[in-house]
Amino acid sequence: MSCNLSCETFNERVVVARFVRPDMRDALYDYEAIPDTALFKELDTNAIKPLPKGGTLILNFGLVDWFPTAFYRLLLRVREEVQAKGCRVMLCCLTEHVKEGFELMRGDKVFEVHSTEKRAVTAAG
C-alpha cells in the first residue's frame, strides 16, 4: 500500500512518482540503511521495478518542502538502481527549499532536472 508516493505510468516507458508529503523524514529515518527505509522500498516496488529496460523514472518534488541529506542519499541509490536496469532518472518541480539543498549537494550536476512534470515527460519521450 502506497502512503508516501503517487505513481503513474504515462506510457510503457515512463513512470512518474510524486512524493505526497512536504516532509518525508518519517519514511527516510525509519532505518539506517537507505534500502531498508519505507520510502526506498515503496519507490522500488511501485516505480523502479515496473520500469522496462530503456525506460525513464520521473520523480516529482512538487509537494516536498524538506530536503535532508538522507533524501539525497536516497536519490543516489534510486539512480544507481535505475541505471543498473538500463534506465534513467529525471527530477521535476523542485520547490525552493528542495532546490537550495539539492544544489548545495551539487545534485543539479548529477541529475537531469525539469521545471515541470510535463516538460520532464516530454523530454523522456
Phi, psi and omega in degrees: 000126180279132175228351181247346186225155166237119183247142180220135176263117182279321173206186184295350184240355184233123175241131176250128175245122179252125175286133190258003180230149177292331183233112184260013186301323180301324181274351179259329185255016180283341173218160181285314183279132182307314181297343180268354182286153179300322183293317178295317180300319179294316177298317181298312182292316189263344184231317184282307182301322179289347182292128174279161176306133180084004181278178181229132173256124177251126178254118183262118182260018186304330181258351185280131182236359182228123186233080178285166181299331178298327178294319178294319176299322177298316180299320178296321179292319177300314179302315179300313181295317181293316179294327177297336177271002183076029182241179178228163180240137172234152176242152177211163172060040178293125177287167183302317180295319179293315182302318181299309179294320180299315180288327176299326179271006179063029178296332179292345176269343184258324185247149172277124185239136177237150184289328181229160177296320180300318178295321178294316179298318178298316180295329179288338179087000000 
